Amino acid sequence: MNIGIVGIGLSEFRIHDEPFYNVAFDAAKKALDDASLERREIDGFVLGGYDNLGVGRTISNMYTAPAAGAYLQHEIRVSEDASFALPLAYMRARGGLSDVVMVLGFGQSSETPLELVELQSLDPLFHRDLKIAPQMGYALQSYAYRNEFNVKEERLAEVVVEDRKKAKNNEYAFKRDPVTVEEVLSSEMAVYPLRKLEIAEWCDGCVALIIAEETIAKRITDSPIWIKGVGWSVDNYFLGSRDLKILGSVKNSAKMAYKMADVSQREVEGLEIMDLTTDYHFMILESLGFAELGKGSELLGSINVNNSGGALCTSAYGSTGLYLVANLALQIRAGEIDLGLAQAMTGYAAQNACVSILGV
Amino acid sequence: MRRVAIVGVGQTKFKTRRRDKTHPELTYEAMQLALEHAGIEMKDVEAIAYGTMDPFDGIYLTERWDSISGAIGKPYMKISTGGTTGLTTALAAYEHVASGLFDIAMAVCVQRVGECVDAQPVLNTAVDPIYERHSGIGAIHIAAIQATVHMAKYGTTEEDLAWVSVKDHKHALKNPNAHIRMDISVEDVLKSPVICSPLKLLECCPRSDGAAVVIFASEDLAKKLRDNPAWVLGETTISDSYYIGDRPDFSHWDTLSIAGRRLYRAVGIDDPRKDIDVSELYSPFTIQEVLELEALGFAKRGEAKDYAKEGVTFVDGDMPTNPSGGVLCTNPIGATGLVRLIEAALQMMNESTNQVDDAKVALAHAWGGTLQFHTLMVVSSQKKLKG
């Protein structure tokens, strides 16, 4: 059974001051309009986004579910980056349990001090006293990666330049001003070896995708974007037990998604990847099989990656992954590519990852 | 649609504090019990749905740490929907198998309510910060409103509700994992201190630490793994509006009634009183069992108040309800819904320590939010409801 994306809606990605359910409603309404569907035609809602400390409210689907239009309907929430909600919605549709499912991702980074919030996810026995903010987790990996493979700062800075160039043309992107290599390299040192412009800046925003089982999808639109494969995985929690140069969870997720889609990495024409830092950009490409370990930087400029501007230009804690999926789907709908892959990762040193392969 | 069955269940002993184990160790304990029950090993489990309600445990995103209990390298997804979390996590794991992507998936829920000073202020952080939070409202206050309204409308008495507590506590005496195990009388309940009028201490759930696990398998595997799997016949969830002030009638749980009707229609249940042999309902406060029985069609409105008093909902009555002792005797909040399903499954496997005679169809229920969410699942010892 094939499952296709039939509706796409994105809110603006910026710091939102209005009540956040308005932002969620905006994305959901746009997706419904995009699919020419009424709320009542959706028979399943799968929400994706963080909870309590991460958004300032406990049971965060309480206020986002009505905004999505889930009133008196089936509704569930994946408490993770919303890209993880896509596989659950996919499984529900593929199991024949719902016909048309909305996936709503919400990320409200501005509501809480995320550096402190993420510290609370560290176990109280071994990690919490280390006070490793998420950015320090990024830096540990960047340091390990740069040192091992001798990746030059200039090459890494080019990732930001390239992402920003593409974001300039993406109306949904948060950071759209162009930057130069010099500006990246002269931006303040945030957490060694990462400079400020090499780390994604948090923003707020929501994404809604409507997916449907094949026969219904074809009634809704002539050109559904098919979900060819999904994969998700978790790596070891203990940072000390991991090889920080490798993104094991991304590798595992990609393996699962490629197998399900029955495609190889060579067939993928476009990528949307969650490059929360410059180093991650290369590390992700390597874990997805596009380059050998340590050689991701050689791909710069030669493959279609982050047409949206990527996470370096838009990252709303909780909805970033689904934002990338939506952007990939838009690219496929526009006829720019026929097969693409979107990747997301969360947790310290990318403990969790999710990969989706979409195509015509 | 692909047929799916429950092939193994496991639950820890529930207590006020499980100081003997860390978060992942507690998770591991329940996982091992479920694997043993299913006769499989962790390597056989292809995917895991993990559920908890974060804010009680003093750790944000506990699934990250708990992944070391057996999830590393596997597809692992976190579900959190308030009080319904246990059952929505089960639903997610069920969907993993129903989709055909996996043949064996595990639902894991863990909660340590004992880590927080008081659960009610935590629940207050779920309601809208502008319009409702200042009222201090949590779960118990809403239950007190439900009780007051039901009493005013149907003449429900404090004694009627006390009988619900007596019944659940009698049942819990048979459940070795139950948190509160004590033999109490109607007088004991009525004499216990008022917590939130008209609800008294013995009409309110405890705050429990513990973990629960349910393993789902595809039809072929289920038949190989055990002679008595509990087949999943149907599921549903429903989501209401956000504001508690928008609920139309506290004497009747209309959203549960709608969800129940949808589920019965999908499964083919004509009369729940005849077709469902045993129910595990999410009733952390006595009044809620009464409302749930009425909303789910086990009683007409205003009539379920007499059920416990008349023995109808006791394990040997016409409509056995909460043979595990229910939420009133054990409440690890984010795992509580899964505990309901575990008892329902054990009843279908004829393995409960408080077995209902000849039970073939069981209903598991959970509610969450400020009366906003319900999740329901029907399991059976048979693959089909009839025939």
Interface residues (C-beta under 8 A of the other chain):
Chain A: P19 Y21 F45 Y50 D51 N52 L53 G54 G56 R57 T58 I59 N61 M62 Y63 A65 P66 A70 Y71 L72 Q73 H74 E75 I76 R77 V78 S79 E80 F84 P87 L88 Y90 M91 R92 R94 G95 G96 L97 V117 E118 Q120 S121 D123 P124 L125 G231 W232 S233 V234 D235 N236 Y237 F238 G248 N252 M256 M260 G347 Y348 Q351 N352
Chain B: M1 R2 T22 H23 M53 D54 P55 G58 I59 Y60 L61 T62 E63 R64 W65 S67 I68 A71 I72 G73 K74 P75 Y76 M77 K78 I79 S80 T81 G82 T88 L91 A92 E95 H96 A98 S99 G100 L101 V122 L123 T125 A126 V127 D128 P129 I130 E235 T236 T237 I238 S239 D240 S241 Y242 T255 I258 G368 G369 T370 Q372 F373
